[in-house]
Amino acid sequence: MTLETFFEKFDKFADAPGAVGKMRELVLHLAFSGKLLPAGEPWPLKPLKSLAVKIGSGATPAGGKESYFTEGIPLIRSMNVHFAGFEPKGLVFLSDEQAKQLANVTVQPSDVLLNITGASIGRVTTAPPEMAGARVNQHVAIIRPIKELDAQFFAKFLASPAIQRMIDDIQVGATREALTKAMIEQFDIPLPPLAEQKRIVAKVDELMALCDRLEEQQLEREAQAGQLARASLARFADAPTPANLNLLFHSSFPISPSDLRKSMLTLAVQGKLVPFDTNVDEQAVGDHIEFQNGYAFKSEWFKPSGMRLCRNLNVSHGTLDWRESAFVDEKVAKEFERFALCEGDIVLSLDRPLIATGLKVARVRQVDLPCLLLQRVAKPVPKHAQLDLSYFMLWLNSSEFVDFIDPGRSNGVPHISTRQVQRLPFVLPPLAEQRRIAAKVSELMALVDELETQLAASRAAAEKLLSALVAELTGTTSRLPADS
């Protein structure tokens, strides 16, 4: 298979995570393993120290960001150095006096700029002509190659998967992410003839431009798919017929399963899945629900085993998560039996987990028992027999609750209160309708689960195909080095 054929097959593996990024990695991998163009003589490897007339980094002027100017001599920082090229956004400037102190790191056109510290370590590009005379700070190294080493060829080599993996490996176990001058000097650089370097650069640029076009097309398709998805959701909301439901599962565009679930729940409690009369007197949650708040068990009572406590960090999305558990002994548990939870109870987190990662409300299962309710977790208790807890669980997960609850703060921690919940508007259909709604949502959620499984299988198949094509092109049985 040729690389051109690989690009032609893009649609077959476009669903694979990061497909275009992997194509870019593949281009660089092939370029610097001698497989992108017909092979000539074997390339000698030479240490960078022998191929550069300058390797050095600069400094930040005294006073830090307060000492920068809005015009003057540019100071290049790590935020300006990207694989895709030089980024002028965020560029700062020095006075003539400040620049004089950094005269030894004056940038020349086509200098290679390499980030040597921090989270962006390894990012590399060449200096554009307009940056001639600029300076660099301590996070960026200037590497000025000899005339026998093309700067563009060298920069692309540093961006290749093998070198990026090597830079990552250098950091393993290090207390500080940094590339030193001594490390950089020892990089082994392939040195084909200069004319061959330039041909490789031209071919890489051609293929990277093709990657850019594929990425633009992919983004355009995703935008169109998003518009179709929103239109279909709106159409279903206006008329929740079986035909309009089928549109939500159309194969021509992806709808996020999480968006589907959210939409289903909201439509359900708005009376648009199973119609019910919503033109009733205004009611509030508190007309139908009261809350039992958990007890403030003292931390010194906590034991490594015994009766589990349901804390807000145990309340996950739909179920309880016991990976981090706290216990009290049986004597304490017996004294606070009134806080014992039962199968089918709903628990609502009132503190940080609700705000930080979305709504945290769960239904208690038999496997969760026995356990006791801790403070800042609330259990809704119906005031009468005409409220089905399964329906109320749907409402708690719908936008009718999530979008209208307004968290406050206590000692800097986001929280809600049960009083806030009780004041929210709430429409209660007849009990039989509640149960029909819960059954209908369960049926639809099964379809969403099926869709999610299909999407996961499609992505897995696309990723498998991508890996196989990469292996064929590179002559390996594994993924690119950067992915291993």
C-alpha positions in Angstrom: 0.0 0.0 0.0 1.2 3.5 -0.8 0.8 6.5 1.5 -1.5 8.1 -1.1 -3.8 5.1 -0.9 -3.7 5.4 2.9 -5.0 9.0 2.5 -7.7 7.9 0.1 -9.0 5.5 2.7 -9.4 8.3 5.3 -13.2 8.0 5.4 -12.9 4.4 6.5 -11.1 5.3 9.7 -12.1 8.9 10.3 -14.0 7.8 13.4 -10.9 6.6 15.0 -9.8 8.9 17.9 -7.3 11.5 16.7 -7.2 10.0 13.2 -5.8 13.1 11.5 -3.2 13.5 14.3 -2.1 9.9 13.7 -1.8 10.6 10.0 0.5 13.5 10.7 2.6 11.3 13.0 2.8 8.7 10.3 4.0 11.2 7.7 6.9 12.3 10.0 7.7 8.7 11.0 8.0 7.7 7.3 9.9 10.8 6.4 12.7 10.2 8.9 12.9 6.4 8.6 13.7 6.8 4.8 10.3 5.4 3.6 8.6 8.6 2.4 10.7 9.0 -0.8 12.7 6.4 -2.8 15.7 5.5 -0.6 19.1 6.7 -1.6 22.4 6.1 0.3 22.0 5.2 4.0 21.9 8.4 6.1 24.8 9.0 8.5 23.9 9.9 12.1 25.8 12.8 13.7 25.5 14.4 17.2 23.8 17.7 17.0 26.8 19.4 18.7 28.7 18.9 15.4 25.8 20.2 13.3 24.9 23.5 15.1 26.8 26.7 15.3 24.7 27.8 18.3 22.6 26.1 21.0 21.4 28.4 23.8 18.5 29.7 25.8 17.8 33.1 27.2 16.3 34.6 30.4 13.3 36.6 31.7 14.2 40.2 32.6 14.1 41.2 36.3 10.6 42.1 37.3 8.9 39.4 35.2 5.8 40.3 33.3 5.7 43.7 34.9 8.9 44.6 33.0 7.5 43.9 29.5 6.6 46.6 27.0 3.9 46.9 24.3 6.4 47.6 21.6 10.2 47.2 21.2 12.3 44.1 20.6 10.2 40.9 20.7 10.8 38.3 23.5 9.9 34.8 22.3 8.4 32.6 25.0 7.2 28.9 25.0 3.6 30.0 24.2 4.8 31.3 20.9 6.4 28.0 19.8 4.0 25.4 18.3 4.4 22.4 16.0 2.1 24.1 13.5 4.4 27.1 13.4 5.3 30.3 15.1 2.4 31.9 17.1 2.7 35.7 17.5 -0.3 35.8 19.9 1.0 36.6 23.4 4.3 38.0 22.1 5.9 40.6 24.6 8.5 43.2 24.0 11.8 44.4 25.6 13.5 47.8 25.8 16.8 48.3 24.1 18.6 48.0 27.4 16.8 44.7 28.3 17.5 43.3 24.9 21.2 44.3 25.2 21.5 42.0 28.2 20.2 39.1 26.0 22.4 39.9 23.0 23.8 36.4 23.1 20.4 34.9 22.2 19.5 37.1 19.2 17.3 35.2 16.8 18.2 34.9 13.1 15.7 33.9 10.4 15.2 30.1 10.2 16.7 29.5 13.6 15.1 26.4 15.1 13.2 27.2 18.3 12.7 24.4 20.8 10.7 24.5 24.1 13.0 23.0 26.7 10.9 23.2 29.9 7.3 22.8 31.2 4.2 21.2 29.8 5.1 22.2 26.2 8.5 20.7 26.3 9.5 19.4 22.9 7.4 21.8 20.8 9.5 23.0 17.9 9.3 25.4 14.9 11.5 27.7 12.9 11.7 31.4 13.5 9.9 33.4 10.8 11.8 36.2 9.0 9.9 38.9 10.9 11.4 37.6 14.2 14.9 38.5 13.1 16.5 40.3 16.1 14.1 39.0 18.7 15.3 37.4 21.9 14.2 34.2 23.7 13.6 33.5 27.4 14.9 30.6 29.5 12.1 28.2 28.3 13.1 28.4 24.7 16.4 27.2 23.1 17.8 28.6 19.8 19.4 26.0 17.7 21.2 27.3 14.6 22.2 24.5 12.3 25.2 24.5 9.9 24.5 25.1 6.2 24.7 21.3 5.5 21.6 20.8 7.7 18.3 22.4 6.4 16.5 24.1 9.3 13.1 22.9 8.1 14.3 19.4 7.8 15.8 19.5 11.3 12.7 21.1 12.9 10.5 18.4 11.4 12.9 15.7 12.6 12.6 17.1 16.1 8.8 17.0 15.8 8.8 13.3 14.7 7.3 10.6 16.9 10.7 9.0 17.7 12.3 12.2 19.0 9.1 13.3 20.9 9.1 9.9 22.6 12.7 10.3 23.4 12.1 13.7 25.0 9.2 12.2 27.0 11.5 9.3 28.2 14.1 11.8 29.3 11.5 13.3 31.7 10.6 10.0 33.3 11.5 10.1 37.0 12.9 13.7 36.7 11.9 16.1 39.4 11.8 18.9 36.9 10.8 18.9 33.2 13.8 20.3 31.4 16.1 19.6 28.4 19.6 20.8 29.1 22.1 22.0 26.6 24.2 18.9 27.2 21.2 16.7 26.4 20.4 18.6 23.2 24.0 18.4 22.0 23.9 14.6 22.1 20.8 14.3 19.9 21.7 12.0 16.9 20.6 13.7 13.7 20.3 11.9 10.3 22.1 13.8 7.6 21.1 12.9 4.0 22.4 15.1 1.2 21.0 18.7 1.4 19.1 18.3 -1.8 17.4 15.1 -0.4 16.6 17.0 2.8 14.8 19.7 0.8 12.8 17.1 -1.2 11.7 15.4 2.0 10.6 18.8 3.5 8.6 19.5 0.3 6.9 16.1 0.5 6.1 16.5 4.2 4.7 19.9 3.6 2.5 18.6 0.7 1.1 15.8 2.9 0.7 18.0 5.9 -1.4 20.4 3.8 -3.5 17.4 2.8 -3.9 16.5 6.5 -5.1 20.1 7.1 -7.7 19.8 4.3 -8.9 16.5 5.7 -9.2 18.0 9.2 -11.1 21.0 7.8 -13.5 18.6 6.0 -13.9 16.6 9.1 -14.7 19.7 11.2 -17.2 20.8 8.6 -18.9 17.4 8.6 -19.0 17.4 12.4 -20.6 20.9 12.3 -23.2 19.8 9.8 -23.9 16.7 11.8 -24.3 18.8 14.9 -26.9 21.0 13.2 -28.8 18.0 11.9 -28.7 16.5 15.4 -30.1 19.6 17.0 -32.7 19.9 14.3 -33.8 16.3 14.9 -33.9 16.7 18.6 -36.0 19.9 18.2 -38.3 18.1 15.8 -38.7 15.1 18.2 -39.4 17.6 21.1 -42.2 19.2 19.1 -43.6 15.9 17.9 -42.3 12.8 19.7 -43.6 10.3 17.1 -41.9 7.0 16.3 -40.8 8.4 12.9 -39.2 11.4 14.5 -37.5 9.1 17.1 -36.0 7.1 14.3 -34.4 10.3 13.0 -32.4 10.6 16.2 -30.8 7.3 15.4 -30.0 8.0 11.7 -26.6 6.7 10.7 -25.7 9.8 8.6 -24.9 11.9 11.7 -23.8 11.2 15.2 -25.8 12.4 18.2 -24.0 12.2 21.5 -25.7 9.5 23.7 -25.4 11.8 26.7 -27.3 14.6 24.8 -29.9 12.0 23.8 -30.4 10.9 27.4 -30.7 14.4 28.6 -33.2 15.3 26.0 -35.3 12.2 26.7 -35.5 13.0 30.4 -36.5 16.6 29.8 -39.1 15.7 27.3 -40.5 13.0 29.7 -41.1 15.4 32.6 -42.5 18.0 30.2 -45.2 15.7 29.1 -43.9 15.2 25.6 -43.2 11.5 25.6 -46.3 10.3 27.3 -48.8 13.3 27.2 -50.3 14.5 30.4 -52.0 17.6 31.5 -49.4 20.2 32.4 -51.9 23.0 32.8 -52.4 22.5 36.5 -52.1 24.9 39.5 -48.5 25.9 40.2 -46.9 23.4 42.5 -43.4 23.1 44.0 -41.3 20.1 44.9 -41.9 20.8 48.5 -45.7 20.1 48.0 -44.8 16.5 47.4 -41.3 15.8 48.8 -39.6 16.3 52.1 -35.9 15.6 52.6 -34.1 13.6 55.2 -30.6 15.0 55.7 -27.8 12.8 56.8 -26.2 12.9 60.2 -22.9 14.6 61.0 -20.9 11.6 62.0 -17.7 12.6 63.6 -14.5 11.7 61.7 -13.0 10.3 64.9 -15.8 7.7 64.8 -14.6 6.4 61.4 -13.3 2.9 61.4 -11.6 0.7 58.7 -14.6 -1.6 58.7 -18.1 -1.9 60.1 -21.2 -0.1 58.8 -20.6 2.0 55.6 -21.4 5.7 55.5 -23.0 7.2 52.3 -20.9 10.4 51.8 -21.3 12.8 49.0 -18.1 11.4 47.3 -19.9 8.0 47.1 -22.8 9.5 45.2 -22.1 9.0 41.5 -24.2 9.3 38.3 -27.1 6.9 39.0 -25.3 4.6 41.3 -23.2 4.6 44.5 -19.4 4.3 44.2 -17.7 2.7 47.2 -14.1 2.9 46.0 -13.5 5.3 48.9 -15.4 4.1 51.9 -15.8 5.2 55.5 -17.3 3.1 58.3 -18.5 3.3 61.8 -18.6 0.4 64.3 -21.8 -1.5 65.0 -22.4 0.2 68.3 -22.6 3.6 66.6 -24.6 2.2 63.7 -27.2 0.9 66.0 -27.6 4.2 67.7 -28.3 5.9 64.4 -30.5 3.4 62.7 -32.9 6.1 61.7 -30.4 7.2 59.0 -30.2 3.7 57.5 -30.9 3.6 53.7 -33.1 1.1 52.0 -33.2 -0.4 48.5 -34.8 2.0 46.0 -34.0 5.1 48.1 -32.7 8.1 46.2 -29.7 10.0 47.5 -28.7 13.5 46.3 -25.3 15.1 46.9 -25.5 18.6 48.1 -21.9 19.7 48.0 -18.9 19.9 45.7 -19.3 16.7 43.6 -22.7 18.0 42.3 -21.1 21.2 41.0 -17.6 20.0 39.9 -18.6 17.1 37.7 -22.3 17.5 37.1 -25.4 16.3 39.0 -24.7 13.5 41.5 -27.9 11.6 42.2 -28.1 7.9 42.7 -30.6 5.1 43.4 -29.7 2.7 46.3 -29.3 -1.0 45.3 -29.4 -4.1 47.4 -25.6 -4.5 47.0 -25.1 -1.0 48.6 -26.7 -2.1 51.8 -26.4 -1.8 54.7 -25.3 1.9 54.9 -26.1 5.1 56.8 -26.7 8.6 55.4 -24.0 11.1 56.2 -24.5 14.9 56.3 -24.6 16.9 53.0 -26.3 13.9 51.4 -30.1 14.1 51.3 -32.8 11.5 50.8 -36.1 12.6 49.2 -39.1 11.1 51.0 -42.6 11.3 49.3 -45.3 13.1 51.4 -48.0 10.9 49.9 -48.6 7.7 47.9 -49.3 9.5 44.6 -45.6 10.2 43.8 -43.5 7.4 42.2 -39.8 7.7 43.1 -38.7 6.4 39.7 -40.5 9.4 38.1 -38.9 11.8 40.6 -35.5 10.3 39.7 -36.2 11.2 36.1 -37.0 14.8 37.1 -33.8 15.1 39.2 -31.8 14.1 36.1 -33.7 16.4 33.7 -32.9 20.0 32.8 -36.1 20.9 34.7 -33.9 20.5 37.8 -30.3 20.8 36.6 -30.8 24.1 34.7 -32.8 25.8 37.5 -31.0 24.8 40.7 -28.7 27.7 41.6 -25.7 26.7 43.7 -24.3 29.0 46.4 -21.1 28.8 48.3 -20.2 28.0 51.9 -16.5 28.6 52.8 -15.7 28.6 49.1 -17.4 25.2 48.5 -20.2 25.1 45.9 -23.4 23.7 47.4 -27.2 23.5 47.2 -29.7 23.1 49.9 -32.8 20.9 50.2 -34.9 24.1 50.7 -33.8 25.3 47.3 -34.9 22.0 45.7 -38.2 22.2 47.5 -39.0 25.6 46.1 -38.5 24.6 42.5 -41.6 24.3 40.3 -42.8 20.7 39.8 -45.6 19.2 37.8 -46.9 15.9 39.1 -48.9 13.8 36.6 -51.3 11.1 37.8 -49.5 8.0 39.3 -50.4 5.8 36.4 -48.9 8.3 34.0 -45.8 8.6 36.1 -45.3 4.9 35.7 -46.0 4.9 32.0 -43.4 7.7 31.6 -40.8 5.8 33.6 -41.4 2.7 31.5 -41.2 4.7 28.2 -38.0 6.3 29.3 -36.6 2.9 30.2 -37.5 1.7 26.7 -35.8 4.7 25.0 -32.7 4.5 27.2 -32.3 0.9 26.0 -32.2 2.2 22.5 -29.7 4.9 23.4 -27.5 2.2 25.1 -27.7 0.2 21.8 -26.7 3.3 19.9 -23.8 3.9 22.2 -22.6 0.3 21.8 -22.8 0.7 18.0 -20.8 4.0 18.1 -18.1 2.4 20.3 -17.9 -0.6 18.0 -17.6 1.7 14.9 -14.8 3.7 16.5 -13.0 0.5 17.6 -13.2 -0.9 14.1 -11.9 2.4 12.6 -9.0 2.4 15.1 -8.2 -1.2 14.3 -8.2 -0.4 10.6 -6.0 2.6 11.1 -3.5 0.5 13.2 -3.4 -2.1 10.5 -2.8 0.4 7.7 -0.1 2.1 9.8 1.6 -1.3 10.5 1.5 -2.1 6.7 3.1 1.2 5.8 5.8 1.1 8.5 6.5 -2.6 8.3 5.7 -3.1 11.9 3.0 -5.0 13.9 2.4 -2.2 16.4 1.3 1.4 16.4 3.5 4.3 15.8 6.2 4.8 18.5 4.4 7.8 19.9 1.4 5.7 20.6 3.1 2.7 22.2 
